[in-house]
Amino acid sequence: MIGLMDKLDLIEAAGGVKPLADLLGLSTQAVYKWKAEVPPLQQFRIRELRPQWFRKGGPMHRPAEAASA
């Protein structure tokens, strides 16, 4: 199951809107149209393309206790 993923956190992890859009094969405009939460399909794609971001010590890693809070 995919949880909440904050758009601004993801942009920071990717190094900006353009690198994130390029990684996903999207336009920068498409990324800017996202609300505060990343759409579920894009969350899945990011987890597949950059699993290291979600491992312990990675920029998108959230400890279990913080994720449930």
C-alpha positions in Angstrom: 0.0 0.0 0.0 1.2 3.5 -0.9 1.1 6.1 1.9 1.1 9.8 1.7 4.0 11.4 -0.2 4.6 15.1 0.0 5.2 16.9 -3.3 7.8 19.3 -1.9 9.7 16.6 -0.1 9.9 14.6 -3.4 11.0 17.7 -5.4 13.8 18.3 -2.8 14.9 14.7 -3.0 15.0 14.8 -6.8 17.0 18.0 -6.8 14.2 20.2 -8.3 11.1 20.0 -10.4 12.9 19.5 -13.7 15.0 16.5 -12.6 11.9 15.0 -11.0 9.8 15.6 -14.2 12.7 14.1 -16.4 12.9 11.0 -14.2 9.2 10.3 -14.6 9.0 11.3 -18.2 6.6 14.2 -17.4 6.6 17.9 -18.2 7.5 20.3 -15.4 3.9 21.7 -15.8 2.5 18.2 -15.0 4.5 18.2 -11.7 3.4 21.7 -10.8 -0.2 20.7 -11.2 0.1 18.1 -8.5 -1.6 19.0 -5.2 0.3 18.8 -1.9 0.3 15.0 -2.2 1.9 13.1 -5.1 -0.6 11.2 -7.2 -0.6 7.4 -6.4 0.6 6.3 -9.8 3.6 8.6 -9.6 4.3 7.5 -6.0 4.5 3.9 -7.3 6.8 4.9 -10.2 9.1 6.8 -7.9 9.4 3.9 -5.5 10.2 1.6 -8.5 12.7 4.0 -10.0 14.5 5.3 -6.9 14.0 2.7 -4.1 17.2 4.0 -2.4 15.3 7.2 -1.5 13.0 5.3 0.8 15.6 3.2 2.6 17.0 4.1 6.0 19.1 7.2 5.6 17.5 8.1 2.2 15.9 11.5 1.6 12.3 10.1 1.6 12.7 7.6 4.5 10.1 8.0 7.2 10.5 5.9 10.4 7.5 3.7 11.1 6.5 5.7 14.2 6.6 9.0 12.4 4.6 7.6 9.5 1.8 6.5 11.8 1.7 9.8 13.7 
